Amino acid sequence: MSKRTKIEIMVEILKIATHGVNKTRIVYDANLNFRVADRYIDELKKLGYLKSQSREGRKIYMTTSEGLKFLEKFNKFK
C-alpha cells in the first residue's frame, strides 16, 4: 500500500465534503485521525476551498466553489 500525498488527501476531503458533512464523516471516509483531519481542514479553509457552517447546532464542512474548481483541475491532470 502506497502512502498518499498531501494533495491526494486534500482532494479526498474536498470530494467527501461536496454536499456538506461533519468532521467525523471526513475522518472515517478519508481514513484519517481527528488531529490530522483538523490540520487538513484548517489548511483547506485558509485556501478558501472549504467552509464551515452551523446546521442544527452541528458544524458542517462544505467544499466551496473555489474548491470545486480545484477538483476539476486536479481531475484533468490526473
Secondary structure, 3 states (H helix, E strand, C coil): CCCCCHHHHHHHHHHHHHHCECHHHHHHHHCCCHHHHHHHHHHHHHHCCEEEEEECCEEEEEECHHHHHHHHHHHHHC
